[in-house]
Amino acid sequence: MIGIREHIIGILRVVLVFTLFSTITIQAKAKDIIVRKDGRISTIKQALLLAENGDRIVVHKGVYAEGEIEITKTVTISGLDNPVIDGEGKYQIMYITADNVIIENMVFVRSGISYVDDNAAVKMEGVKGGVIRNNRFKDNFFSIYLAKSHDCLIKGNHITASGTRETSSGNGIHLWNCNHITIEDNYTKGNRDGIYFEFVKSGLIRNNVSEQNLRYGLHFMFSDSCTYQHNIFENNGAGVAVMYTHHVIMEDNDFKNNWGSSSYGLLLKEIFDSEVNHNRFYKNSIGIYSEGSNRVQTGNNDFIQNGWAIKIMANSMYSNFTGNNFIDNAFDVATNSLQNNNNFNGNYWTAYKGYDLDHDGVGDIPYRPVRLFSIIVEQRPPSIFLLRSMFIHVLEVAERVMPALTPETLTDEQPMMKQIYDTTK
């Protein structure tokens, strides 16, 4: 037995020494490759030919126009003094198919427009562990594009474009058929969509600013179990759209100044079993527009000075609206049906004129947030000019006494007398 034990210990020692030796050998091989416009290695493509897995390519200041740069090795490409990689309006700039590639501190400009290939400044396809961080992107077709990739990080990038038409513009950050991607601390402006998800699972979008994009600040489609939080979506063509998706968490975001004839802060279309909590909807044409969305929990949000705080269609059912503040909106709630299959309870409404005789903080009479005039405007949009007229006021008083056109069952049975403050912040 002693001999066997000593034999096993000897084998383990050999394995340990071999492992340590292999690790040291691999580490020793990793090297920095310096790229300078006036140096021995003057292009990124030259550096990639010399590079091995684990190497770092340091690109010094200058303008590098090299066509499409393919990266098939696990390398880090790091800029020094903001080197500019120019697609000359013709090429995709970097195409990455290797795992664990890091692209950082670079400036990417003018990737070529292609409606077939979706040219991007940086495209990763079929990779894991990729990192794109602290780069600047200007006037690219697509800036960052990930396809069939997982466990990647997109962080700290500044993305701007100057497109004027949706049809000739790409997206700032575009994900297709990916999972476990983190997008945080990025800025996007002037793209078709600031951030776009399609067939994405378990993505996290956090601490981004997406503003003045032509279509959506954020566009979700068929992307389940994703979370977006602490983002700002401001002054986009149509705000944020979340479509055909299950189990999405939307919390602590700002939806601001998304104005237009068909604009909204947040569009929910065929969304199921999701949460919209602790957000702020400020000065949007429509705060939330809900169509065909079921079992959505909407709580502790602030709806302030929107045209419509909430438009909820008859095919949206079994959702709860609790603990929200509805402050100085032109219309708090609008719907297209006399029936109501959703629950409004315990919200604060500045338009509520009830009383609280027992001083428990809850109004003694229910509040019906759907105004008759909102239905008239829905059917005859030009009538909005009568919003403050005495005639409309008289009609709405009569409707509250004897409801005929507004849903009698859409009521808040426990309207709060004072604004609700979010204790989680």
C-alpha positions as CSV (number, residue, x, y, z in Angstrom):
1,M,0.0,0.0,0.0
2,I,2.8,2.4,0.9
3,G,4.4,1.8,-2.5
4,I,1.2,2.5,-4.4
5,R,0.7,5.7,-2.4
6,E,4.2,6.9,-3.2
7,H,3.7,6.0,-6.8
8,I,0.5,8.1,-7.0
9,I,2.1,11.0,-5.2
10,G,5.0,10.9,-7.7
11,I,2.5,11.0,-10.7
12,L,0.7,14.0,-9.1
13,R,4.0,15.8,-8.7
14,V,4.9,15.3,-12.4
15,V,1.5,16.5,-13.5
16,L,1.8,19.6,-11.3
17,V,5.3,20.4,-12.6
18,F,4.1,19.9,-16.2
19,T,1.1,22.2,-15.6
20,L,3.2,24.9,-14.1
21,F,5.8,24.6,-16.9
22,S,3.0,24.8,-19.5
23,T,1.5,27.9,-17.9
24,I,4.8,29.7,-17.7
25,T,5.6,28.8,-21.3
26,I,2.2,30.2,-22.5
27,Q,2.7,33.3,-20.5
28,A,6.2,33.8,-21.8
29,K,4.9,33.6,-25.4
30,A,2.4,36.4,-25.0
31,K,3.9,39.7,-26.3
32,D,3.1,43.2,-27.3
33,I,3.2,44.1,-31.0
34,I,3.5,47.8,-31.6
35,V,1.9,49.4,-34.7
36,R,3.0,52.8,-35.8
37,K,2.5,54.6,-39.0
38,D,6.3,55.2,-39.3
39,G,7.3,52.0,-37.6
40,R,8.5,48.6,-38.7
41,I,5.0,47.4,-38.4
42,S,2.8,50.0,-39.9
43,T,-0.6,48.3,-40.3
44,I,-2.9,46.3,-38.1
45,K,-3.0,43.5,-40.7
46,Q,0.8,43.1,-40.5
47,A,0.5,42.9,-36.7
48,L,-2.2,40.2,-37.0
49,L,0.0,38.1,-39.3
50,L,2.8,38.2,-36.6
51,A,0.4,37.7,-33.6
52,E,-0.3,34.5,-31.7
53,N,-3.1,33.7,-29.4
54,G,-2.8,35.9,-26.2
55,D,-0.8,38.7,-27.8
56,R,-1.7,42.4,-27.5
57,I,-1.5,44.7,-30.5
58,V,-0.9,48.3,-29.5
59,V,-2.0,50.7,-32.2
60,H,-0.4,54.2,-32.0
61,K,-2.0,57.5,-33.1
62,G,-2.7,57.8,-36.8
63,V,-5.3,57.0,-39.5
64,Y,-5.4,53.4,-40.6
65,A,-7.4,52.6,-43.8
66,E,-6.9,48.9,-44.4
67,G,-10.1,47.7,-45.9
68,E,-11.7,44.8,-43.9
69,I,-9.6,43.6,-41.1
70,E,-10.3,39.9,-40.2
71,I,-9.4,38.7,-36.7
72,T,-9.2,35.0,-36.3
73,K,-6.8,34.9,-33.3
74,T,-7.5,35.5,-29.6
75,V,-5.8,38.9,-29.3
76,T,-6.3,42.3,-27.7
77,I,-6.2,45.3,-29.9
78,S,-5.7,48.4,-27.9
79,G,-5.4,52.0,-29.1
80,L,-3.0,54.6,-27.8
81,D,-3.8,58.3,-28.3
82,N,-7.1,57.5,-30.2
83,P,-5.9,55.9,-33.5
84,V,-8.6,56.2,-36.2
85,I,-9.6,53.1,-38.2
86,D,-11.3,54.3,-41.4
87,G,-13.7,52.2,-43.5
88,E,-13.6,54.9,-46.2
89,G,-17.3,54.6,-46.7
90,K,-16.7,51.2,-48.5
91,Y,-15.7,48.5,-46.1
92,Q,-16.7,46.6,-43.0
93,I,-13.9,47.5,-40.7
94,M,-13.2,44.7,-38.3
95,Y,-14.7,41.2,-38.6
96,I,-14.0,38.9,-35.6
97,T,-14.5,35.1,-35.5
98,A,-12.1,34.3,-32.6
99,D,-13.1,33.9,-29.0
100,N,-12.1,36.3,-26.2
101,V,-11.0,39.1,-28.5
102,I,-10.7,42.5,-26.8
103,I,-11.1,45.8,-28.8
104,E,-10.5,48.9,-26.8
105,N,-9.6,52.6,-27.0
106,M,-10.0,52.9,-30.8
107,V,-11.9,55.3,-33.1
108,F,-13.9,53.8,-35.9
109,V,-15.3,55.9,-38.7
110,R,-17.2,55.5,-42.0
111,S,-17.9,51.8,-42.3
112,G,-19.5,51.1,-45.8
113,I,-23.2,50.9,-46.3
114,S,-24.5,47.5,-47.4
115,Y,-28.1,46.3,-47.2
116,V,-27.1,42.7,-47.9
117,D,-24.1,42.3,-45.6
118,D,-25.0,44.8,-42.8
119,N,-21.5,46.2,-42.7
120,A,-20.3,47.2,-39.3
121,A,-17.4,49.0,-37.7
122,V,-16.9,46.0,-35.4
123,K,-18.7,42.7,-36.1
124,M,-18.3,39.6,-34.0
125,E,-19.8,36.4,-35.3
126,G,-20.0,33.0,-33.6
127,V,-17.8,34.0,-30.7
128,K,-17.7,33.8,-26.9
129,G,-16.1,36.1,-24.4
130,G,-15.6,39.1,-26.7
131,V,-15.1,42.6,-25.3
132,I,-15.7,45.9,-27.0
133,R,-15.0,48.7,-24.6
134,N,-14.1,52.4,-24.5
135,N,-14.2,53.0,-28.2
136,R,-15.6,55.8,-30.3
137,F,-17.7,55.2,-33.4
138,K,-18.7,58.0,-35.8
139,D,-20.8,57.8,-39.0
140,N,-20.7,54.1,-39.4
141,F,-23.5,52.0,-41.0
142,F,-23.8,49.6,-38.1
143,S,-21.3,50.4,-35.3
144,I,-21.3,47.3,-33.2
145,Y,-22.8,44.1,-34.5
146,L,-22.9,40.7,-32.7
147,A,-24.3,37.6,-34.3
148,K,-24.6,34.0,-32.8
149,S,-22.4,35.0,-29.9
150,H,-22.5,34.7,-26.2
151,D,-21.0,35.9,-22.9
152,C,-19.7,39.1,-24.4
153,L,-19.3,42.6,-23.0
154,I,-20.0,46.0,-24.8
155,K,-19.1,48.7,-22.4
156,G,-18.2,52.4,-22.3
157,N,-18.5,53.1,-26.1
158,H,-19.5,56.4,-27.6
159,I,-21.6,56.0,-30.8
160,T,-22.8,58.7,-33.0
161,A,-24.2,58.9,-36.5
162,S,-25.7,61.6,-38.7
163,G,-28.2,59.7,-40.8
164,T,-31.4,61.4,-41.9
165,R,-33.5,58.4,-43.1
166,E,-34.2,55.1,-41.4
167,T,-33.8,53.2,-44.7
168,S,-30.2,54.3,-45.1
169,S,-29.1,54.1,-41.5
170,G,-27.9,51.1,-39.3
171,N,-28.1,50.6,-35.6
172,G,-25.7,51.7,-32.9
173,I,-25.5,48.3,-31.1
174,H,-27.1,45.4,-32.9
175,L,-27.5,41.9,-31.5
176,W,-28.9,38.9,-33.4
177,N,-29.3,35.4,-32.0
178,C,-27.1,35.9,-29.0
179,N,-27.3,35.1,-25.3
180,H,-25.8,36.5,-22.1
181,I,-24.6,39.8,-23.5
182,T,-24.0,42.7,-21.2
183,I,-24.4,46.3,-22.7
184,E,-23.5,49.0,-20.2
185,D,-22.3,52.6,-19.9
186,N,-22.7,53.3,-23.7
187,Y,-23.9,56.4,-25.4
188,T,-25.8,56.2,-28.7
189,K,-27.1,59.0,-30.9
190,G,-28.3,59.5,-34.4
191,N,-28.7,55.9,-35.4
192,R,-31.7,54.1,-36.8
193,D,-32.1,52.3,-33.5
194,G,-29.8,53.1,-30.6
195,I,-29.8,49.5,-29.3
196,Y,-31.4,46.5,-31.2
197,F,-32.1,43.0,-29.9
198,E,-33.5,40.2,-32.0
199,F,-33.6,36.5,-30.8
200,V,-31.5,37.4,-27.7
201,K,-31.7,35.5,-24.5
202,S,-30.7,36.7,-21.0
203,G,-29.3,40.0,-22.1
204,L,-28.5,42.9,-19.7
205,I,-28.8,46.5,-20.8
206,R,-27.6,48.9,-18.0
207,N,-26.6,52.5,-17.5
208,N,-26.8,53.5,-21.2
209,V,-27.9,56.8,-22.8
210,S,-29.8,56.5,-26.1
211,E,-31.1,59.7,-27.6
212,Q,-32.1,61.4,-30.8
213,N,-32.1,58.1,-32.8
214,L,-34.3,58.1,-35.9
215,R,-36.6,55.2,-34.9
216,Y,-36.2,53.7,-31.4
217,G,-33.8,54.3,-28.5
218,L,-34.2,50.6,-27.8
219,H,-35.8,47.9,-29.9
220,F,-36.5,44.4,-28.6
221,M,-37.9,41.6,-30.7
222,F,-38.3,37.9,-29.7
223,S,-35.8,38.4,-26.9
224,D,-36.8,36.5,-23.7
225,S,-35.6,36.8,-20.1
226,C,-33.7,40.1,-20.7
227,T,-33.3,43.0,-18.2
228,Y,-32.8,46.6,-18.9
229,Q,-32.3,49.1,-16.0
230,H,-30.9,52.5,-15.2
231,N,-31.0,53.7,-18.8
232,I,-32.0,57.0,-20.3
233,F,-34.1,57.1,-23.5
234,E,-34.7,60.6,-24.7
235,N,-36.0,62.4,-27.7
236,N,-36.0,59.4,-30.0
237,G,-38.3,59.0,-33.0
238,A,-40.7,56.6,-31.3
239,G,-39.1,55.9,-27.9
240,V,-38.6,52.2,-26.9
241,A,-40.3,49.2,-28.4
242,V,-40.5,45.8,-26.8
243,M,-42.2,43.2,-28.9
244,Y,-43.1,39.5,-29.0
245,T,-41.2,38.7,-25.8
246,H,-41.6,36.9,-22.4
247,H,-40.1,37.6,-19.0
248,V,-38.6,41.0,-19.5
249,I,-37.7,43.2,-16.6
250,M,-37.8,47.0,-17.3
251,E,-36.8,49.0,-14.2
252,D,-35.5,52.3,-13.1
253,N,-35.2,53.8,-16.6
254,D,-36.0,57.3,-17.8
255,F,-38.3,57.8,-20.8
256,K,-38.2,61.5,-21.7
257,N,-39.3,63.9,-24.4
258,N,-40.3,61.2,-27.0
259,W,-42.8,63.3,-28.9
260,G,-44.5,62.8,-32.2
261,S,-47.8,61.8,-33.8
262,S,-47.0,58.1,-33.3
263,S,-44.5,58.3,-30.5
264,Y,-44.4,56.9,-27.0
265,G,-42.0,56.3,-24.2
266,L,-42.6,52.6,-24.2
267,L,-44.4,50.3,-26.6
268,L,-45.4,46.9,-25.3
269,K,-46.6,44.6,-28.1
270,E,-47.5,41.0,-27.3
271,I,-45.4,41.0,-24.1
272,F,-46.2,38.4,-21.5
273,D,-45.2,37.8,-17.8
274,S,-43.0,40.9,-17.5
275,E,-42.3,43.8,-15.2
276,V,-42.3,47.6,-15.7
277,N,-41.3,49.0,-12.3
278,H,-39.6,52.1,-10.8
279,N,-39.4,54.0,-14.2
280,R,-40.0,57.7,-15.0
281,F,-42.1,58.7,-18.0
282,Y,-41.8,62.4,-18.6
283,K,-43.2,64.5,-21.4
284,N,-43.9,61.7,-23.9
285,S,-46.7,61.7,-26.4
286,I,-47.7,58.4,-24.8
287,G,-46.0,57.1,-21.7
288,I,-46.9,53.4,-22.2
289,Y,-48.8,52.0,-25.2
290,S,-49.9,48.4,-24.5
291,E,-51.2,46.1,-27.3
292,G,-51.8,42.4,-26.9
293,S,-49.7,42.3,-23.7
294,N,-50.8,40.1,-20.8
295,R,-49.8,39.7,-17.1
296,V,-47.5,42.7,-17.0
297,Q,-46.8,44.1,-13.6
298,T,-46.6,47.9,-13.8
299,G,-45.7,49.4,-10.4
300,N,-44.0,52.4,-8.7
301,N,-43.6,54.4,-11.9
302,D,-43.9,58.1,-12.3
303,F,-46.0,59.4,-15.3
304,I,-45.5,63.2,-15.5
305,Q,-46.8,65.6,-18.0
306,N,-47.3,63.1,-20.8
307,G,-50.0,63.5,-23.5
308,W,-51.4,60.1,-22.5
309,A,-49.8,58.4,-19.5
310,I,-51.1,55.0,-20.6
311,K,-53.0,53.7,-23.6
312,I,-54.0,50.1,-23.1
313,M,-55.9,48.2,-25.8
314,A,-58.7,45.8,-25.2
315,N,-56.5,42.8,-26.1
316,S,-54.1,43.6,-23.2
317,M,-55.3,41.6,-20.1
318,Y,-54.6,40.5,-16.6
319,S,-52.0,43.2,-15.9
320,N,-51.7,45.1,-12.6
321,F,-51.1,48.9,-12.2
322,T,-50.2,49.6,-8.6
323,G,-48.3,52.3,-6.7
324,N,-47.9,54.6,-9.7
325,N,-48.0,58.4,-9.7
326,F,-50.0,60.0,-12.5
327,I,-49.1,63.7,-12.4
328,D,-50.4,66.4,-14.7
329,N,-50.9,64.3,-17.8
330,A,-53.4,65.4,-20.4
331,F,-55.0,62.0,-20.2
332,D,-54.1,59.4,-17.5
333,V,-55.6,56.3,-19.1
334,A,-57.2,55.6,-22.5
335,T,-58.6,52.4,-23.9
336,N,-60.6,51.3,-26.9
337,S,-63.1,49.1,-25.1
338,L,-66.0,49.4,-22.6
339,Q,-64.6,46.2,-21.0
340,N,-61.6,46.1,-18.6
341,N,-59.6,43.0,-17.8
342,N,-56.8,44.8,-15.9
343,N,-56.4,45.9,-12.3
344,F,-55.7,49.5,-11.3
345,N,-55.3,49.9,-7.6
346,G,-53.5,52.1,-5.1
347,N,-52.2,54.7,-7.5
348,Y,-51.9,58.5,-7.0
349,W,-53.8,60.7,-9.5
350,T,-53.5,64.5,-9.5
351,A,-56.8,64.6,-11.4
352,Y,-58.6,62.8,-8.5
353,K,-61.1,65.1,-6.8
354,G,-62.3,62.8,-4.0
355,Y,-62.0,63.0,-0.3
356,D,-60.6,61.1,2.7
357,L,-63.0,61.4,5.7
358,D,-61.3,58.7,7.7
359,H,-57.8,60.2,7.1
360,D,-56.2,56.8,6.1
361,G,-54.5,58.3,3.0
362,V,-56.9,56.5,0.7
363,G,-59.7,58.2,-1.2
364,D,-63.2,57.2,0.0
365,I,-64.6,57.0,-3.5
366,P,-63.1,55.1,-6.5
367,Y,-61.4,57.0,-9.3
368,R,-62.3,56.4,-13.0
369,P,-59.2,57.5,-14.9
370,V,-60.6,57.1,-18.5
371,R,-62.0,60.5,-19.6
372,L,-64.8,60.7,-22.1
373,F,-62.8,63.3,-24.0
374,S,-60.0,60.7,-24.5
375,I,-62.4,58.6,-26.4
376,I,-63.6,61.5,-28.5
377,V,-60.0,62.4,-29.4
378,E,-59.3,58.8,-30.3
379,Q,-62.1,58.9,-32.8
380,R,-61.8,62.5,-33.9
381,P,-58.1,63.7,-33.4
382,P,-58.8,67.3,-34.4
383,S,-61.1,67.6,-31.4
384,I,-58.0,67.9,-29.2
385,F,-58.3,71.7,-29.6
386,L,-61.3,71.5,-27.3
387,L,-59.3,70.1,-24.4
388,R,-59.9,73.0,-22.0
389,S,-63.3,74.0,-23.2
390,M,-66.3,74.3,-20.8
391,F,-68.4,72.2,-23.2
392,I,-66.1,69.2,-22.7
393,H,-66.0,69.7,-19.0
394,V,-69.8,69.5,-18.8
395,L,-69.9,66.4,-20.9
396,E,-67.3,64.7,-18.7
397,V,-69.2,65.6,-15.5
398,A,-72.3,63.9,-17.0
399,E,-70.3,60.9,-18.0
400,R,-69.0,60.4,-14.5
401,V,-72.5,60.5,-13.1
402,M,-74.0,58.1,-15.7
403,P,-71.2,56.3,-17.6
404,A,-72.2,55.3,-21.1
405,L,-69.0,55.5,-23.3
406,T,-66.2,54.9,-20.8
407,P,-65.4,51.5,-19.2
408,E,-67.3,51.4,-15.9
409,T,-65.2,48.7,-14.5
410,L,-61.9,50.5,-15.1
411,T,-61.5,52.1,-11.7
412,D,-59.0,52.6,-9.0
413,E,-60.8,51.4,-5.9
414,Q,-58.1,52.8,-3.6
415,P,-56.8,56.0,-5.1
416,M,-54.0,57.5,-2.9
417,M,-54.4,61.0,-1.6
418,K,-50.7,61.9,-1.7
419,Q,-47.9,61.2,-4.1
420,I,-46.2,57.9,-3.6
421,Y,-42.5,58.0,-2.9
422,D,-40.4,55.1,-4.0
423,T,-38.6,53.9,-0.9
424,T,-36.3,51.5,-3.0
425,K,-34.3,54.4,-4.4
